[in-house]
């Protein structure tokens, strides 16, 4: 297997005034504000919140970690993937240190690493919803649970933090997570022959491989990518075993989406057109960037990638956005603007994917 590695950010110098302005805005405005939001300290006024009619003004993301760590009493609040907000923030803070050292911010992030370490189970598992309120259901409803998605976002954050600051604890947390996942998933007897409903862990494990050089993390990433869609009924089988009643669903309505939504209708090598949820599609394509892509897989990935940039994407208000939450199988022309699904992860992943394919000469 031929393995590529991505250029390190400390080898990249940003000279564009456009990007420099936004990088400084992240450090001076965005990160401090988001930290307040995650600690439920921000003054937020929501006129209309489609998720809960304006009632969800709190994040509780840090509080969830404190409850899991035994530092607070209470129940989990928010979606099962609420932890991921913290980890995305931590990753952004880590990379900001590479161009804007900030001792005050680093004190906060160092303390956050300590909190995450305290919240992590002894076996490496960390997903606060299940630790706090449903420990008996760990890895039992992967279509909806976002457990590997959430842990994947920490692994990416931990790798970034270790790379930028040298903090070994941050990397050790990530390795314990990956080791926990490796013990539970695979085709060996007694393991779960499945994958998360939301791609992310594949990319995270490839990042962990780059940082540690431990090939077993690369092998596990390869397993998750290749296993998706091998058994199209995997999620339905798990739901039946975990309890088929809609009352058991972790996120109401998620069972009603098609297998294509979860990129699980067929193996990746057969996914010639990008069906599925827009964020999931772009995360999966980003996983197949050149840092660990095997050469025989490149044609299939390119076939899937080209429809996204050709007719499944648009520029709106200066942002690159995917046009549809559920990417249509035949995008002959741009979809209505009402179908736009805007999300920062899509934008970031698309920028990264474009760069990687440019380096390969495959745009």
Buried (B, 14 or more C-beta within 10 A) or exposed (E): EEBBEBEEBEEEEEEEEEEEEEBEEBBEEBBBEBBEBBBBEBEEEEEEEEEEEEEBBBBBBBBBBBBBBEEEEEEBBBBBBBBBBBBBBBBBBBBBBBBBEBEEBBEBBBEBBEBBBEBBBEEBBBBBBBBBEBEEBBBBBBBBBBBBBBBBBBBBBBBBBBBBBEBEBBBBBBBBBBBBBBEBBBEEEEEBEBBBBBBBBBBBBBBBBBBBEBEBBBBBBBBBBBBBBBBBEBBBEBBEEBEEEEEBBBBEEBBEBEBBBBBBBBBBBEBEBBBBBBBBBBBBBBBBBBBBBEEEBBEBBBEBBBBBBEBBBBEEEEEBBBBBBBBBEEBEEEBEEEBBBEBEBBBBBBEBBBBBBEBBEBB
